[in-house]
C-alpha cells in the first residue's frame, strides 16, 4: 500500500499513515454509537432554519466528543463536513444570488413600464376623427405653418414635428420641406390642436390645370367658355412664388387651381403671358394680323395683345404691303414692340401720257419728274398737271397693280386783258361782239383773242373796229362825226 501524508493541526506534513490503517479506523467509528446532540436532531434544526429564512446561515455546530479527538477523527469529521456541504449547498450561493439579481431586474423593468404607462399614456397624440382642409398662407421658421382653416374660417399657426407624416396625391410619403405657400392640404392635428399629425395633398383637395379663363374681380370668378369657378376672398394667386393680382391674369395664361368643394383657394400660374404692341400701322391699308395658326385680326382692332410666353410667329399683310412673317420671343410679363415699318410696301409704276410737253407733274402735292415713270407704293394718289396757257389737269387714281397708265388732255387756258375804250362824244353806246356793254368811256376785261367793238350815238356815224387782245391792256379811241 502506498503511504499518504496528512497534515497535523498547523503543522507541516510529517506523519505517514497507511491506507489500510485508515480503513480500519473508519469501520471502528461506524460501529461505535454516537452521542446524542444536546440541540436535538440536525434535520429538525435544518427544517427550522429554512422556515425562519435567516438572511445569513447559522454557524455549523461542531460534533462533541467525550475526549479530545484524534488526528484521524478530525480528518474524518472534515471529510463528512465536505460531504454535507456538497449535498446541501448554502442559501447564499452563486445560483441564489444570480436568481435574485434577475428577479430584481425584472421587477425594475416592470416598475418602469408601469410608471411610463401611468405618466405618459395621457400625452400620446389623439387623432381627430377627420382631417380638415387648410390653405398654407406662409411657411415659418422652426417647422411652423401659418394656415387658414377653411372649415373653421380662421387663421392659426401649427407646428410640424419629426413624427408628422406628409403624403402626396398618390398617398406616397414625401418630405415636409415640399410644403409651400399657397398649398391646399388636408391636415390632421393632435388633441391640443397645436401639432400636425399628418398632411395629405389628396383627399378632398381638387387640383386641375386650366386655361382660357377670364377673371371677373367684382364677382370673384374665373370664367371660361363652358364653365366657371368662384374663388374665395382669402385665395392666393402666385406667379413664380410671388403674389399676383387676379386682375393681371389673361385668358391665354395656364393656371393650376386648388379647390375644396366648389371654391378655388389657390391659383398657381404655370405659364404667364407677355404683350405684343404694334407700331407704325397708320400707313398700312386693310392690314391684318395673325398670331401662329389663329384667325386673322384687323390691325385697326389691335393696340396691345396678350400672348403666352415663348416663341411665336407673327404674320402681317395688307393691300399696300408685302406679306411678312417673323418669329418673335415673348417673355413673361414683358412687352414686345413690333415695328410695322419693317413691312415692305408693295409698289407700282405710274405712267402719265399728256397732249403737251414740258409740264409740271405733282403727286399728292409733291413735284415729281414728268419725263420718267414714277414708282409709288400701292395706295390712293392725287395727280396734277400744270402748264402755262393751259387749264390745270388733275385726277384721283388708285395704284393697286404693278403699272397704272394715265392719259391727260390739257385744254388751253383763257387769258384776259383789259380794254379801255374812249370816245370824242360822251354817252356813246359801246357794243362788243354784239353785246351792249355800256357807254363810253368804258374799261372792260376781255379774253385774249379778236373782238369786234362798235361805238355809236344818234346823229353820228357809227365807229367800228376789230381789236386783238393779247396784252394785258389795250386802248381803243373812237371818233364819231
Beta strands, then each sheet from edge to edge (+ up, - down):
strand 1: 3-7
strand 2: 13-18
strand 3: 132-139
strand 4: 144-149
strand 5: 154-167
strand 6: 173-174
strand 7: 184-189
strand 8: 195-200
strand 9: 205-211
strand 10: 214-216
strand 11: 221-223
strand 12: 228-239
strand 13: 242-243
strand 14: 254-260
strand 15: 263-271
strand 16: 273-279
strand 17: 288-291
strand 18: 297-298
strand 19: 304-308
strand 20: 310-318
strand 21: 321-330
strand 22: 335-339
strand 23: 347-354
strand 24: 360-363
strand 25: 366-368
strand 26: 374-377
strand 27: 379-386
strand 28: 393-399
strand 29: 403-408
strand 30: 416-423
strand 31: 429-432
strand 32: 435-439
strand 33: 442-447
strand 34: 449-456
strand 35: 463-469
strand 36: 473-478
sheet 1: 1+ 2-
sheet 2: 6+ 5- 4+ 3- 7+ 8-
sheet 3: 9+ 14- 15+ 12+ 11- 10+
sheet 4: 9+ 14- 15+ 12+ 13-
sheet 5: 19+ 16- 22-
sheet 6: 18+ 17- 20+ 21-
sheet 7: 26+ 23- 29-
sheet 8: 25+ 24- 27+ 28-
sheet 9: 33+ 30- 36-
sheet 10: 32+ 31- 34+ 35-
end
